[in-house]
Amino acid sequence: MTSSCCDEFAAMNGGLSGGLTRRGLFRGLAGTTAAVTTTATIGGAFMSTSYAAAPSAPAVLVVLSMRGAVDGMSLVVPHADPVYYAARPRIAVPSSKLLAKDAFFGLHPDLAPLLPWWNAGSMAAVHATGLPAPNRSHFAAIEAVEDADPGSSERVGWLNRLIGRDTEDSPLQAVQFGDSVVPASLLGPEPAVAVDRVESMVLAGADRWDTHGRRPQSMSTMWADADGPLGVGARSAMKAIADFAPVRTSSAAPANGAVYPDGDLGESLASAARTIRGDVGAEVITIDTGSWDHHVDLGTLDWGQMQRMTKELAAALAAFLTDLGPLASKVTVVTLSEFGRRTKENANYGLDHGYGNVMLLLGAGVAGGYHGRWPGLVNDVDGDLLVTTDYRSVLSEVVVGRLGASSAQVFPGFQPESVGVMRAP
């Protein structure tokens, strides 16, 4: 990774903390590993969950953000474009090794665990997607992707607008696992609980020394009649902790013989499945995994970061969908990344920051297969995969078709084009 990338990641990890609000009060109530914040971050892997007002969600959206900018042309290879092989003489994925090949595209062989869903027509790839204008800065591109509202001065993420489409203000509208800060996509007026794991969603101290359950009672008494945002926040925090009990007290063991790979991604997806089984109204789950910033040692099929991380990605997603069993029929998974990589490999068996990328979709409502318009590649050191499909067009089809949302509310001022990646209801 170059120093500029490191600097940007450090800045993001430092956070963009807001002032003390009823959300911020969760820090004192739920402890150091659970908080409701207005902080953006990118880290190893963490999960956030957005809760609908209804006690049970008929549809669940899982947004998997592949931080650091994954090389979409390694995951979904344009084998029929001769420039791909000319520009990557050492790291290109051989055409003979590709899975699910059609006349133009094929899947990376380490995505093999996902073939059952591809063959069943419930996995799709949309290539040459991305922002409306190139942006090779991690910090700026992540914010642009997650705000999804170009030109706006408001720091409100598209997922916050999604969960804010009704008038309810449930304290469990948004819950993040794996870190105590929420992604930029969930920043905004709707509350977002941030917690490192399911078991941390408890009142601070109550799990350590309060063997007689006095702390919840005393806290409830203290804040029962308190006025202002702190009082509202305290009561909301304690209600959120109580309402989350079905997840916290549920079995952590995966179901249906699912086996998750070791690591943050598998742990987060296992927590996602547990949350969905808990049936507490989870409507949107976001998971961050990275870093896919492979300037160095992206590698080949025999070694390197892409091989290792693609294996983990496929194994974790396959375990997640298996774990859900019949509940998978209401879950749709979408992958996002801030931008793609250059067409031409660099001297370090890697790829530098680019533009266009691929989005993967799995599960309920997905119209399987390859989608998008291929623009063709240029074998040049600064050559990018151009964007022919705005990523918001893909997301619009998902939130409208699966969640019944208004595209105009979630993506203000944007007119989506038809992609055809979701089946008609």
N, C-alpha and C positions, 0 to 999 in steps of 0.2 A: 504494500500500500504506500502511496506517495505521502509526503508530509502534509500536503494540502488536504488529502482525505482524512488523515489522522486529526488535523486541526479541526475540521468540520465535525467529525464524530465527537471529539472532545467537547466542542461547543454545544452540540445537541445533548450530550449526556449531562452537561452542566445544568440544563433545564431552563425554562422560561417561567418561573413561578409567578403566580398571581398573588393578590392580597388575601387577607384572612376573610373568608366567607363561611357560609354554613357548610360548604363543601370542605373547606380547609379544616373545619372543626373535627372531621373524622380522624385527623392525625392524632389528636389527644384521646379520642374515644376508642379507636380501634388499634392504637399502638403504632410502633415504628414501621411495621411491615404491612400496614393497611392504611389507606388514606383516600380521601376524595380531593383531587387536586386539579389545577389548571396548568399542568406542566407537560411539555412535550419532550419525548426522548426517543432515541433509537438505541437499542442495546443488543444483548445476545439473542434472547428469545423471550417474549412475554406475551401474555394473553389478556385481552379485555373483552368484557361481555356487556352487551346492551340489553336491557330488559324492557319488554313491552308492558303496557299498563295491565293487560289481561293476565289472569293467573296462569294461562297456558298459551303458548305461541303456536299457531298452526303452521308456521313456516319459520325456518332459522337460516340466517345468512352468516357464513363463516368467511371472513376476509383474512387471507394469509398474505402478509406483506413481506416480500423477500428483500430485506434491507441490504443496501450496498450496491444495488443494481446488478441483477442476474443477467447472464448472457442468454437471452432467449433463443439465439440461433444454435446454441448447444443443446438446449432442451428439446426444441422442435426444429429440426434441421431442414433447410431448404436445399435438399440434395440435387434438385434439377437446375439450380442456378450455378453455372460453372465458376462464377467469381468466388463463391463460398470456399471451394477447395483451392483455388489459386491464391486466395488471400490468407489461407490458414494451412500452409503445407505441413505443419507439425501437429497442430491441435484439432484439426477438423475431425468430426466423427465420420468414420467410413460408411459409405452408403450401404455396404453389405451387412453392417451391424445394426441398422435401424429397425425399429419396430413400427408396426401399423403404417407401413409405407403406402402412400398413393403415388400418383405420377409426379408429385412435386415435393411433398413433405414426408418426414418420418420422425419418430420419437427416439430420444436418447435411450440406449439399451438398458440403462439402470432405472428407467421408469417402468420396468417390467411388472412390479407388483400392482400397478394400476391398470394393467391390460384388461382384467375382468370388467372394469367399468367402461373402458374404451370400447370393448367388444359388445357391451350391452347397450351402447349408444348413449351413455350418460356421462361421458367425458369429452370435452371439446378444447380446442386451441384456437385463439384468435391472434394472428400474427400482424406485425407492423402496427401495433397500437402504441399510444403514448400521449404526452402533452401536446397541445396545439403548436407550441414553439420549442425548439431545442433548449435544453438547460442542463449543463454538465456539472452543476454544483449539487452535492448531496443535500446540503441544508436547504437551499432554495427549491430544488426539485421536489423534495419530500413535502415541504410546506405547500407547494403548488398542487401536488397530487392530492394531498389530504384535505386541503381547503376546498378544492374543486370549484372555486368561484373566482376566476381571474379578475383582477382589477379591484376587488373588494378590500376595504381596509379593516373589515371585521375579522377577528380570529375565531371563526366558527367552522368546524370540520363538517364534511358531508355526512358522516355518520351521526353527528350531533343533530343535524337538520333532519335526518331520517327518523331518529327516535323522538324528535320533537314535533312530529306531524300531528299528534293528538294533544288534548288538553291536560292529560294526566301528568303528575309530577312525582312518579314513584321514586323512592330512594334507591331502588334497584334497577333503574333504567339502564345504567351502564356500570359494569363491574369488570375490572381488569385483573388478570392473574399474572404473576411472575415479576412484577415490579411495582413500585409505589408511585408511579407517574403514568399518565394516560397518553396515548398517541395523539398527534394533532388532529386526526380525523374525528376524535371524540371531544375536542375542546369546544366550549360554547356554553349556552345558558342551561342546557340539560345536565343534571348531576351525573358524575362518573366516579364510581368507587374503584380505587386502585388497591390491589392486594396481591401479595406474592404467591399465595397458594390458598386452596379452599380452607384449610385448617386455621389460617390466620384471620379469618373473618369472624372474630370474637371481640368482646369488650376487653380492652387492655387491662391486664392484671387478673381478670376473672379466671383465666386458665392456669394461673400460676399459684396464687395464694388464697383465692377466695373459695375455699372448699364448701362454704355454706351458702353460697349464692347471694351474699349481702351486697356485693358491688353493683350489680344491675339494679337492685331495689333502691339503693342509696342514690345512684345516678339518676334514676327515673324521678325520684322525689325531688332532687335538687333542681332538675331542669323542667319539671312539670309545668310551672307557671311562669317561666322566664320569657320575657318579651324580646323582640328583635330577632335578627338573623341568627345569633348564636343559640338562642333557645329553640328556634325552628330547626336549626342544624343538628343540635344535640338529640332532639326527639326523633328526627329523621334517621340519624345514625343508628340509634338504638333499635328503631323499627327495622332498618335494613339488616342489622345483625340477626334479629329474631326471624325475619322473613326468609333469610338465607339458610335456615336450619335444615330444610330438606336436602340441600346439597351437602352441607357440612357433615351431616350424620349418615349420609349414604355410603355404601361400600366403595372403596377406592379401587377394587379389583376390576380389571377390564372384563367385559362380557363376550360371549360367543367365540371364545378361543383367541381373541385378539392379543397380539404381542407387539408392544411398542418398542422402538429402538431406544437405546440409552441416549440421554441428552435432553436439552431444553425443549426442543421441538416436540419430541414424543411426550414429554411430561405435560406440556401445554395442551396438546391435542387430547391427551387422556383426561385432563381437567375439563376440557370443553365437552367431551362426551359425558362425563359425570354430571356436569351442569345441565346438559340437555335432558339426561335421564331424571334429574331432580325436579324437572317440570315446574320451575319457579317463574316462568314467563320469559325465558331467554329468547330473544328475537334476533340479536346480532352478536356474533362472537368474532373478535379480531385477535389474530396471533401474529407476532413479529418474529422473524427468524433471519439470521445473518451472522457474519457478513458475507455477501456474495460479491464483494468488491475485488475481483480477481485480476489485479494488475500483474501479479506474479503467480506462477505455478497453477494456473487453471488446469493445465496438464492434458493428459490423454485418457483413453479408456483404461489404461493400465496403472496410472498414478495421477495424483493431483487433487486439487480442491474440488473441482467440478464433479469428478467421479464420486468422491466421498460424500459430498453434500447432496448430490442427486439421489444416491442410495438412501440416505437418511430421510430425505423429503418423501420419496415414494413409499418407503416402509412405514413412515409415520402416518401418512394420509390413508394408506390401505388399512392400517390398524384402526384408525379412527372410524372409518366407515364400517368396518367389520364390527367393531365394538358397539356401535349404535344399533345394529340389527334392524328391526322394522322401523325404528325411529329415523333411519337414514332417508326414508321416503319423504321427509319434510325438510331435509337439510341440503343447502346449496353452498358449495365452496368456490371462492373466486381468489385467484392470486394476483397480486399487484407488485410492481417494482418501480422505483423512481425514474429510471431510464434504462436503456439497454447498453450494450458494449459496441465498440468499433467493429467494423467488418474485418479489418486486417490485424493479425496477431502482432504482438510486440516482441522484443528480443528476449523477454523473460518467460516465455511460454504462457503469456497472459494477454489480456485485452484491456484497453483503456476506455474511458467513459464515452458512451455513444448516445444514441437517441431512441429509435424505435425498439420495440420489445414484443414479447409474447405474453398473453394472458391465458391461464388455464382455468377451466371451469369443470366441476364435477358435481354429480348428484341430481337432486330433484329439479325437474323442469329443463334440464340442459339438453339442447339439441346437439348430439355428439358429432365429432368429426372436425375437420379443419375449416376455419372461417377466415375472412379478411381478404384484402386485396394486396398482392405482392408487388412492390414497386421496382424490384430489381436492385442489384448491388453494384457498387463501384469499388474496384481494387485500388484504393488510395489510402495513404496513412491517416488521413482525416475523414475517410469515408464512413458514413453512417447508414444504418438501415433507416430509411425515411418512414414517417408515420402517415399511414393512409386511413386509420381509424382512430378517432379520438377515444381515449379510454373511458370517458364518461358515457359514450354511446353504449358500450358494453354494460357498464354498471346500471345505466338507465333501464335497459331491458330486464336486468335482474330485479331491481327494486320495484319496478312497476309490475312485472309479471309474477314475482314470487311474494312480494310484501304488500302489493296494492298501493304503493306510494305514488305521489305526484312527482314526476321527473322535474317539473318546473320548481318545486319547492326544494328538492334535494340538490339540484344543479341549476341555480338561478341564472336566467338569461341564456341558457344553453339549449340549442335545438338538436336533439340526437338524430343520427342517421340510423337506418335499419341495418342491423348486423345479422340477425337471424340465428343467434346463438342460444336463444331460449325458445322452447316449444310453446305453441299457443295454449292457453289455459283450457 
